[in-house]
Amino acid sequence: MQAAPSVPGLEHIAGLHAGLLDLARAAGQAILLIYEAARSHGPAATSTRLEDKSDGSPLTQADLAAHHIICQGLAALTPQIAVVSEEDQAGQHQARSGMFWLIDPLDGTKEFLAFNGEFTVNIALIQDGAPRFGVVYAPALDTLYWGGRAAGAFSQGPIGMRTLQVAAARGAQEAVRVVASKSHLNDATRAFIARFVHTEVVQAGSSLKFCRLAEAAADVYPRLGPTCEWDTAAAQAVLEGAGGYVFDTEGQPLRYGKADVLNPCFIAASQPFSTLPQA
C-alpha cells in the first residue's frame, strides 16, 4: 500500500511563503480588473454584484474569480492540506480540524462595491485551532502583509518592504488610537472607547483594521459585533507576528475550526488583555 503523503509542518512555511504571496497577488489582480471595469461604468457597476448570500452580505464576480484562483493555487502548492473558503459552503463543513487553509477571497465586498479601495485577499494557515501564518493583500493599494507568531511580520507596498512591529504602550497623556467606524459605532463599542481618557479614531476597511495595528498606526481594535473565522484569521496571524494580540472579551485567544464559523466579540490590540482598562 502506498504511504499517504505527509502534511507540511510550519517549518515549511519559509519555503512556501513566496508562492503564497504570488497567489495573493494573482487573486488581487483578478479582483482589480473587475473593480476597475466596474468603476469605469459608474452606476452600471452594480452588474458585478451577483446576489446576496444567506447572511445578507453581497457576492460579486470578483469574489468568485479570486476564490477559484486561490483554491487552484493552494491545491498545487499543498495538495495534502484542505482548503476552507467563504465562497464554498460545502467545504466549510469538512476538514476544519488539524491543519487547513482558511481563505476569504475578497474581504470587504461592501468596500469593493463602494469603490474606496479598502478590500483585501486573506489567506491563513490554521493548525490546531490557531492561525499560524497569514497573507493579506490589498490590491487597490498594492500592499502585501504577511507573517505569523513564529515568523515575524512584514509588508511590501509602494514604499518598499518593511518589518512590522506594533506600537509601544501609550503614555497617560497620549491618545489611544482606536480602529472603529465613526458612522457605525454601536453602544458596546462606545462604552469600550469610553474606558480610555484620550482617544483618536482610526478608520480602515476589511482586515486592514488589524494591519493598522501591525504597522503601529493604531493601538486597539474592538470588534463587538459579528464576524466569521475567515474574516480574521490571516490578519490575526500578521498582527501576532508583529507582536500584537487578539482575544475575546474574557481575554481568551480566538479559536478556529469551531463547529460555528462565527467569531465571538473580540479585541485586537498592541498590548496584552491584562493591560487594557477593564469595565
C-alpha positions in Angstrom: 0.0 0.0 0.0 1.3 3.4 -0.9 2.1 5.7 2.0 -0.1 8.7 2.5 1.7 12.0 1.7 2.9 13.8 4.7 1.4 17.2 5.5 4.0 20.0 5.6 4.5 21.4 9.0 5.2 25.0 10.0 8.9 24.5 9.2 8.0 24.5 5.5 6.2 27.9 5.5 9.5 29.7 4.8 9.7 27.8 1.6 6.1 28.3 0.7 5.7 32.0 1.6 6.9 33.3 -1.8 4.3 31.1 -3.6 1.6 32.3 -1.2 2.5 36.0 -1.8 2.3 35.4 -5.6 -1.0 33.6 -5.2 -2.5 36.5 -3.2 -1.2 39.0 -5.8 -2.8 36.9 -8.6 -6.1 36.8 -6.9 -5.9 40.5 -6.2 -5.1 41.4 -9.8 -8.2 39.4 -10.9 -10.2 41.4 -8.4 -8.7 44.6 -9.6 -9.6 44.0 -13.2 -13.2 43.6 -12.3 -13.0 46.6 -9.9 -11.6 49.0 -12.4 -14.0 47.9 -15.1 -16.9 48.3 -12.8 -15.7 51.7 -11.6 -15.4 53.0 -15.2 -19.1 52.2 -15.8 -20.3 54.2 -12.9 -23.9 53.3 -11.9 -23.7 50.2 -14.1 -21.1 48.8 -11.7 -23.9 47.0 -9.8 -23.7 44.5 -12.6 -20.7 43.0 -10.8 -23.0 42.0 -7.9 -24.4 38.6 -8.5 -26.6 38.0 -5.4 -26.9 38.4 -1.7 -25.8 35.4 0.4 -27.9 33.9 3.1 -26.4 36.3 5.7 -27.3 39.3 3.6 -23.7 40.0 2.5 -23.1 40.7 -1.2 -21.5 38.2 -3.6 -19.7 39.6 -6.7 -17.9 38.3 -9.8 -14.6 39.3 -8.1 -15.3 37.1 -5.0 -15.7 34.0 -7.2 -12.7 34.8 -9.5 -10.4 35.2 -6.5 -11.8 32.1 -4.9 -11.0 29.9 -7.9 -7.5 31.3 -8.3 -6.6 30.7 -4.6 -8.1 27.3 -4.4 -6.4 26.1 -7.5 -3.1 27.6 -6.4 -3.2 26.1 -2.9 -4.1 22.7 -4.4 -0.9 22.9 -6.4 1.3 24.3 -3.5 0.0 21.9 -0.8 -2.3 19.2 -2.2 -2.4 17.5 1.2 -3.9 20.4 3.0 -7.7 21.0 2.9 -9.0 24.5 1.9 -11.9 26.2 3.6 -13.2 29.2 1.7 -16.0 31.7 2.5 -17.3 31.0 -1.1 -17.5 27.2 -0.8 -20.3 26.4 1.6 -20.0 22.7 1.2 -16.3 22.8 2.0 -17.0 24.8 5.2 -18.4 21.6 6.8 -15.3 19.5 6.0 -11.7 19.2 7.4 -12.0 22.1 9.8 -9.5 20.4 12.3 -5.8 19.8 12.5 -4.2 21.8 9.7 -6.2 23.6 6.9 -6.2 26.7 4.8 -8.8 29.3 5.6 -9.4 31.9 3.0 -11.6 34.9 2.3 -11.1 35.6 -1.4 -12.5 39.1 -1.1 -12.8 40.6 2.4 -14.6 43.9 2.3 -17.0 43.3 -0.5 -19.0 46.3 0.6 -15.8 48.4 0.3 -15.3 46.9 -3.1 -18.8 48.0 -4.2 -18.3 51.4 -2.7 -15.0 51.9 -4.7 -13.0 53.0 -1.7 -10.1 50.6 -2.3 -10.1 49.1 1.3 -10.7 45.5 0.4 -8.3 42.6 0.8 -7.5 39.0 -0.1 -7.0 36.9 3.0 -5.1 33.5 3.1 -4.4 31.8 6.5 -2.9 28.5 7.6 -4.7 27.1 10.6 -3.1 24.5 12.8 -4.8 23.1 15.9 -7.3 25.9 16.1 -4.8 28.8 15.8 -3.7 30.9 12.8 0.0 30.1 12.3 0.7 32.1 9.1 -1.3 34.6 7.1 -1.2 36.7 4.0 -3.3 39.8 3.5 -3.2 41.7 0.1 -4.9 45.0 -0.6 -4.9 45.1 -4.4 -6.1 48.7 -4.8 -3.3 49.8 -2.5 -0.8 47.3 -4.0 0.3 46.4 -0.5 1.0 42.9 0.9 1.1 42.0 4.6 2.3 38.6 5.8 3.5 36.8 8.9 2.8 34.7 12.0 3.8 34.5 15.6 6.8 32.3 14.8 7.7 34.1 11.6 7.5 37.8 12.4 5.5 40.2 10.2 6.3 42.2 7.1 4.7 44.4 4.5 5.6 45.3 0.9 4.0 48.2 -0.9 4.7 51.3 -2.9 7.3 52.5 -0.3 9.1 49.1 -0.3 9.4 46.3 2.2 9.1 46.8 6.0 9.4 44.7 9.1 6.3 45.3 11.2 6.2 45.9 14.9 3.2 47.0 17.0 3.4 50.4 18.8 4.6 50.6 22.4 2.1 51.2 25.2 0.7 54.8 25.1 1.6 57.2 27.8 -1.1 58.5 30.2 -1.5 61.8 28.3 -1.3 60.2 24.8 -4.4 59.4 22.8 -5.1 55.7 22.3 -5.7 55.2 18.6 -8.9 53.1 18.3 -9.9 51.4 15.0 -13.6 52.0 14.7 -16.2 53.4 12.3 -17.3 56.9 13.1 -20.7 56.3 11.5 -21.5 52.8 12.8 -20.4 52.8 16.4 -22.7 50.5 18.4 -23.3 51.1 22.1 -20.8 48.4 23.2 -18.0 49.9 21.1 -18.8 53.4 22.5 -18.6 52.0 26.1 -15.3 50.3 25.3 -13.8 53.5 23.9 -15.0 55.5 26.9 -12.6 53.4 29.1 -9.7 55.5 27.8 -9.0 59.0 28.9 -7.9 60.2 25.4 -8.8 58.6 22.1 -8.3 59.1 18.4 -10.4 57.2 15.9 -8.6 55.5 13.0 -10.7 54.3 10.1 -10.0 51.3 7.9 -11.9 48.7 5.9 -11.8 44.9 5.9 -8.8 43.1 7.5 -6.8 46.3 7.1 -8.0 47.2 10.6 -5.6 44.5 12.0 -2.9 45.7 9.7 -3.1 49.2 11.0 -2.2 47.8 14.4 0.6 45.6 13.0 2.2 48.6 11.4 2.0 50.7 14.6 -0.7 53.1 13.1 -3.3 52.2 15.7 -3.3 50.7 19.2 -6.6 48.8 19.6 -9.5 47.5 17.5 -12.6 46.4 19.4 -14.9 44.3 17.3 -18.0 44.0 19.4 -20.2 42.7 16.6 -20.4 39.6 14.3 -17.6 38.4 12.2 -16.6 35.0 10.7 -13.4 33.0 11.1 -12.3 33.7 7.5 -12.6 37.5 8.2 -10.0 37.5 10.9 -7.6 34.5 10.6 -5.0 35.8 8.1 -4.8 39.3 9.6 -4.7 37.9 13.2 -1.6 35.9 12.1 0.1 39.1 10.7 -0.8 41.1 13.9 0.6 38.4 16.2 3.7 38.2 14.1 4.2 41.9 14.7 3.9 41.4 18.5 0.1 42.1 18.9 -2.8 40.2 20.4 -6.3 39.1 19.5 -8.6 37.9 22.3 -12.2 37.6 23.2 -13.8 39.8 25.8 -12.8 37.3 28.5 -9.2 37.5 27.5 -9.0 34.2 25.7 -7.5 33.8 22.2 -9.8 33.4 19.2 -10.1 29.8 18.1 -10.6 28.4 14.6 -12.2 25.3 13.2 -15.1 25.6 15.6 -18.5 24.0 14.8 -19.8 27.5 14.4 -17.8 29.7 12.0 -18.9 32.9 13.8 -16.3 34.5 16.0 -17.2 35.8 19.5 -16.8 39.5 20.1 -13.1 40.3 20.2 -10.4 42.9 20.8 -7.2 43.2 18.7 -4.5 45.2 20.4 -0.9 46.0 20.5 -0.8 45.1 24.3 -2.0 42.1 26.3 -5.5 41.9 27.6 -4.4 42.4 31.2 -3.1 45.9 30.4 -6.4 47.2 28.9 -8.8 49.3 31.1 -11.4 46.9 32.5 -15.1 47.7 32.8 
